[in-house]
Amino acid sequence: WPYNRHEILLRLSLILNGLRPEDPAATEEDFPCEINAQSSRFDKIIFNAAHKVIRRNLSQTPPMVQIAKMVGTNTKRLSETFRRVCDMTVYQYIIEVKMGVAEQLLRDTELDIRYISADLGYSTQANFSTAFKSKFGTSPRSFRNSPPNPVEPEPARSGRPRKKQTLRSTELGTVA
């Protein structure tokens, strides 16, 4: 066979789950990490599909088992893929995506912080504020009230985060 059987099965699974692998892939600016150029095409397909699932479900992020199932793989393979592609765990990646969206919403909108925290799936505004302060070194309110020059995020504990994490203007919860 000139084709990889596993890749064909993965692509079919994604199509059946409404995640077409040929949809315009998110650009690297959409990812909160540097993408390993050495990653296999198969890993990139899984990673892109998982990214879409995560972005579409920010307010109620599915458990890793469900994300893996939705992208046609298992949790071990999903974890390994995230480690190879962006040197982060799935959980770290989800937090990075949420914090990128939070940064954008705080900077570009007047949405109440409690609505932002709820839209990003935090059970309380205090939990959101703690996560935000851990990432950016300041509270969401202080960040919003600061001058337009954005606060540089603290480096992630692992992974290769971008120098400045800015997501393009998209509707919350949808894929760019």
C-alpha positions as CSV (number, residue, x, y, z in Angstrom):
1,W,0.0,0.0,0.0
2,P,1.4,3.4,-0.9
3,Y,-0.8,4.9,1.9
4,N,-0.4,4.7,5.7
5,R,-3.4,2.5,6.9
6,H,-3.5,4.3,10.3
7,E,-3.6,7.7,8.7
8,I,-6.5,6.7,6.4
9,L,-8.4,5.3,9.4
10,L,-7.7,8.5,11.4
11,R,-8.9,10.7,8.5
12,L,-12.1,8.7,8.2
13,S,-12.7,8.9,12.0
14,L,-12.2,12.7,11.9
15,I,-14.6,13.1,9.0
16,L,-17.3,11.0,10.8
17,N,-16.8,13.2,13.9
18,G,-17.3,16.4,11.8
19,L,-13.6,17.4,12.0
20,R,-12.4,17.4,8.4
21,P,-8.6,17.1,8.3
22,E,-8.6,19.1,5.0
23,D,-10.4,22.0,6.6
24,P,-8.1,25.1,6.5
25,A,-5.8,24.2,9.4
26,A,-5.2,26.7,12.0
27,T,-2.1,28.8,11.4
28,E,0.8,28.6,13.8
29,E,-0.3,32.0,15.2
30,D,-3.3,30.3,16.5
31,F,-1.3,27.9,18.6
32,P,0.1,28.9,22.0
33,C,3.3,27.0,21.4
34,E,6.0,26.6,18.9
35,I,5.3,23.7,16.6
36,N,8.1,21.1,16.2
37,A,9.0,21.2,12.6
38,Q,10.2,17.6,12.9
39,S,6.7,16.3,13.8
40,S,5.2,13.7,11.6
41,R,2.3,14.5,9.3
42,F,0.2,12.0,11.3
43,D,1.0,13.8,14.6
44,K,0.1,17.1,13.0
45,I,-3.3,15.8,11.9
46,I,-4.1,14.6,15.4
47,F,-2.8,17.8,16.9
48,N,-4.8,20.1,14.6
49,A,-8.0,18.0,15.1
50,A,-7.5,18.2,18.9
51,H,-6.8,21.9,18.7
52,K,-10.2,22.3,16.9
53,V,-12.0,20.3,19.6
54,I,-10.4,22.3,22.4
55,R,-11.2,25.7,20.7
56,R,-14.8,24.7,20.0
57,N,-15.3,23.6,23.6
58,L,-13.6,26.2,25.8
59,S,-16.5,26.7,28.2
60,Q,-16.8,22.9,28.8
61,T,-13.6,21.3,27.8
62,P,-14.1,17.6,27.3
63,P,-11.9,15.2,29.3
64,M,-8.8,13.9,27.6
65,V,-10.5,10.5,27.0
66,Q,-13.3,12.2,25.0
67,I,-10.9,14.5,23.1
68,A,-8.9,11.4,22.1
69,K,-12.0,9.6,21.0
70,M,-13.2,12.6,19.0
71,V,-9.9,12.8,17.1
72,G,-9.8,9.0,16.5
73,T,-7.0,8.0,18.8
74,N,-6.4,7.0,22.4
75,T,-5.2,9.0,25.4
76,K,-1.7,7.7,25.3
77,R,-1.2,8.6,21.6
78,L,-2.9,12.0,22.2
79,S,-0.5,12.7,25.1
80,E,2.5,11.6,23.1
81,T,1.5,13.7,20.1
82,F,1.2,16.8,22.2
83,R,4.6,16.2,23.7
84,R,6.2,15.7,20.3
85,V,4.4,18.5,18.5
86,C,4.6,21.3,21.1
87,D,6.4,19.9,24.2
88,M,3.3,20.3,26.4
89,T,0.8,18.1,28.1
90,V,-2.8,18.3,26.8
91,Y,-3.8,20.0,30.0
92,Q,-1.1,22.6,29.7
93,Y,-2.1,23.3,26.2
94,I,-5.7,23.8,27.2
95,I,-4.7,26.3,29.8
96,E,-2.5,28.1,27.3
97,V,-5.3,28.4,24.8
98,K,-7.7,29.6,27.5
99,M,-5.2,32.2,28.7
100,G,-4.6,33.4,25.2
101,V,-8.4,33.9,24.7
102,A,-8.7,35.6,28.1
103,E,-5.9,38.0,27.1
104,Q,-7.6,38.9,23.9
105,L,-11.0,39.4,25.5
106,L,-9.7,41.5,28.3
107,R,-7.7,43.7,25.9
108,D,-10.2,44.0,23.1
109,T,-13.7,43.9,24.8
110,E,-15.5,45.4,27.7
111,L,-17.0,42.0,28.7
112,D,-17.4,41.6,32.4
113,I,-14.6,39.4,33.9
114,R,-17.1,37.0,35.4
115,Y,-18.5,36.3,32.0
116,I,-15.1,35.8,30.5
117,S,-14.2,33.3,33.3
118,A,-17.5,31.4,32.7
119,D,-17.0,31.4,28.9
120,L,-13.6,29.9,29.5
121,G,-15.0,27.1,31.7
122,Y,-13.9,28.3,35.1
123,S,-16.3,27.4,37.9
124,T,-15.5,30.7,39.8
125,Q,-14.1,34.0,38.9
126,A,-11.5,33.5,41.7
127,N,-10.2,30.3,39.9
128,F,-9.9,32.2,36.7
129,S,-8.1,35.1,38.4
130,T,-5.7,32.7,40.0
131,A,-4.9,31.0,36.6
132,F,-4.6,34.4,34.9
133,K,-2.3,35.8,37.5
134,S,-0.1,32.7,37.4
135,K,0.3,33.1,33.6
136,F,0.6,36.9,33.3
137,G,1.8,38.0,36.8
138,T,-1.2,40.4,37.2
139,S,-4.9,40.1,37.9
140,P,-7.4,40.2,35.0
141,R,-8.7,43.6,36.3
142,S,-5.2,45.1,36.5
143,F,-4.4,43.7,33.1
144,R,-7.5,45.4,31.6
145,N,-6.7,48.7,33.3
146,S,-3.1,48.7,32.3
147,P,-1.8,50.8,29.3
148,P,-2.2,49.3,25.8
149,N,1.3,47.8,25.9
150,P,0.4,44.2,26.9
151,V,2.0,42.4,29.8
152,E,4.5,39.8,28.7
153,P,3.3,36.4,29.9
154,E,5.4,34.4,32.3
155,P,7.1,31.5,30.5
156,A,5.2,28.2,30.7
157,R,6.5,25.7,33.1
158,S,7.2,23.4,30.2
159,G,6.7,23.7,26.5
160,R,7.9,26.4,24.2
161,P,5.4,29.2,24.5
162,R,5.4,32.1,22.0
163,K,7.1,35.3,23.0
164,K,3.8,37.2,22.8
165,Q,0.6,35.2,22.9
166,T,-2.0,36.9,20.8
167,L,-4.9,35.1,19.1
168,R,-6.5,36.6,16.1
169,S,-9.9,38.1,16.6
170,T,-12.3,35.2,16.5
171,E,-15.6,34.5,18.1
172,L,-15.2,32.8,21.4
173,G,-15.4,29.1,21.2
174,T,-14.9,28.8,17.4
175,V,-12.0,27.7,15.4
176,A,-10.1,30.4,13.5
